[in-house]
């Protein structure tokens, strides 16, 4: 039993060894280039050593799982990555491409020609080819198409026809199906004739002659049943199943709630067209989590940490541009009250507090609502109650935190009226934040947009400009003459 | 085939029906209370209708999966929730408690007495009891302990002994194991003698007499092998396996990368002590995702949307308090420069732009680094390169966006020097943001803290105060006399 299995933590170490090896190699090569007056023999020795290292590395790579090779490639800077990618055996190429992150996949595909790319997909299922297809050049996709048989072409067409967030885009076609009128013994004999079962086969699909699903037969049931029992008597006739047009998010929730491993996908007539496995669902959950994190951090797509400065600029630009606009608007709001600030300069020091705390309250409300929307926990009838509850919370928080700030303000500036304006402004901005914190995600959901994306930017823009306006406006009304 | 299986979307509708039903019921009861002068017969009729409704509801609930009942309970306001909870059959109580969210679980447990709670756990495995235990009153846990046999007590002790983020806390004990010197036929006969197999049994564990793991036998291999083959000849002798002290996060990554359904957990001597299933891993991934989302939104724990205002206040208070402190610090930084603002009031309008855009850059950098840290993509040797790359990015972005802002500033205020200060301040704050954006998560990771939590608050605090200081300081140096 090798240690490697106990931890994937060893991969970074392996990647580091590879980097050090290639670094030394390059140093030696530079030395050789500089001293080309050296006797040829020395040169030859170096080349041999190089080849030896690379072939040992190549053997090492072959012993690894495609997912591990993918991870090592992600861990290497571009130059080293391409050296290692060349060493990966061609029959692994497809699996590795499937496993690497989008950014790294792009760099690998760029380094391959059409012929290599077509060859790389030979070992893949049609659902896997469909996953890669959007990243491949057109002529490669056409080349792959020619290598498929008619049934596979049809599967590829189906897999490519569903949008990314539908169940259809995440299904595969590796089903084992049986008839309901055969016995357990016949099924067992049938299975033994197959050389192997597809990954994640936890159940057989029971279909009639027209491929309508009649039920499913879990392997766990099959294994504990008497040999002469008929499939129809022990199958689950009412299993969890999905439509290819259903939302992948909903399927993920069902897999989580009902602890599914695989489930049939049926068309509108109840014909079995594919299956979804928990592996596809786990990938989907992780991908969504990633998208959400990136968007909240102000990045468009994931970034290869070895990406060029130029690629990073393109990735981060849009959010900075958006931020520039919202910041300019807030700045113009302040500009409206320059007269007030000139008269009472303390306003300039206090106004960011009002804006910042409003943003905090708004983000809290939005997080809670987005979560409730995601779990379907919000009914129309609750929304009114939510406004009432959040308003109450904003009022209590406003009076409490606003009161604290009023006190601090009084201690700093010895101005009771300024403290009062502070408290009132904080409370009003909290109310604005609470109202918009409910409204923004509810509206986005109603217009079928993902309420999690972009809501935070919007609420912060509103509580900033709103906070400045409320605070400086109140100050103008009550403090100035 | 009922429609219910096609979509979990019907649950919110069902919850709404229940709420409407209970609402009507309460209206009728109020009516009856008010008009207690009515003939007794009418009263009786109403009571009968009520009972009929509730018993129909009870029957409906019994046909649902525990996870679905849990979801309906989450969808109901407290009052209705407790009515429905009373209708749930006692033998389902434990499974439902396992499935509901933490906040709702608390409200259900509060409504039960010790006897009911002990009874509720009767159908649960020891790993499931361990999941519930932290939420149960002490006397209940002691009561449960008394109902267990010595082996179960030992399992419960083991399950409770591992910290939440270790593999041990997520394992269960439902393994089927076989010896390596028996034939496939014997194994199949042995399995048929069991009444059922545990959920998520995709492989049998092959152990010796001392329970050392010798390998695993996937059901998929078992089913396609000849009846007279010995287990030892077809088992996987080097399967992915975990240590109970390993990090759950790492196990989750391995499950995702290698598409595992279940995997053995071994102690230091290689003795099989439990297994981890993909169901536990999916729950773990979702929980972590939740914690991250809540923390980023400034909430301590998940909030039942029907939670009392008081509970919400407690949940949201700490972040508001933290925000108050960071905002006050930023405010005092501005306070240092009140003289400058008095002389040139445009500074007050422009300073939030410098602070805000710095925060945006800082958050982008942090998101990227946290992600690279989470996937183990960062080596020591890369960190220096990262500083260089992020510094370059900050410089280019600073000159570009700072230049845009300088232009806008000039157009607004007709002051070229002010524009120049703006550009310089934006660039310097971007450099500060980039440096801290790398340093904060790297430091947190080095001190073994989760780099994802709290980093965003910290960077924003730094870029706010830093941005104000840099901008107002430069203005004082270059613009004032």
Interface residues (C-beta under 8 A of the other chain):
Chain A: X1 X2 X5 X6 X7 X8 X9 X11 X12 X15 X16 X19 X65 X67 X68 X71 X74 X75 X99 X188 X191 X192 X194 X195 X196 X197 X199 X200 X201 X202 X219 X220 X221 X223 X224 X225 X226 X227 X237 X238 X239 X240 X241 X242 X243 X246 X250 X253 X254 X255 X256 X257 X258 X259 X261 X270 X278 X279 X281 X282 X283 X285 X286 X289 X290 X292 X293 X294 X296 X297 X298 X299 X302 X303 X305 X309 X312 X313 X316 X319 X320 X323 X324 X326 X327 X328 X330 X331 X332 X334 X335 X338 X341 X342 X345 X346 X347 X348 X349 X350 X351 X352 X353 X355 X356 X357 X360 X361 X363 X364 X366 X367 X368 X369 X370 X371 X372 X375 X376 X377 X378 X379 X381 X382 X386 X389 X392 X393 X396 X397 X401 X404 X405 X408 X412 X464 X468
Chain B: X1 X2 X5 X6 X7 X8 X9 X11 X12 X15 X16 X19 X65 X67 X68 X71 X74 X75 X99 X188 X191 X192 X194 X195 X196 X197 X199 X200 X201 X202 X219 X220 X221 X223 X224 X225 X226 X227 X237 X238 X239 X240 X241 X242 X243 X246 X250 X253 X254 X255 X256 X257 X258 X259 X261 X270 X278 X279 X281 X282 X283 X285 X286 X289 X290 X292 X293 X294 X296 X297 X298 X299 X302 X303 X305 X309 X312 X313 X316 X319 X320 X323 X324 X326 X327 X328 X330 X331 X332 X334 X335 X338 X341 X342 X345 X346 X347 X348 X349 X350 X351 X352 X353 X355 X356 X357 X360 X361 X363 X364 X366 X367 X368 X370 X371 X372 X375 X376 X377 X378 X379 X381 X382 X386 X389 X392 X393 X396 X397 X401 X404 X405 X408 X412 X464 X468
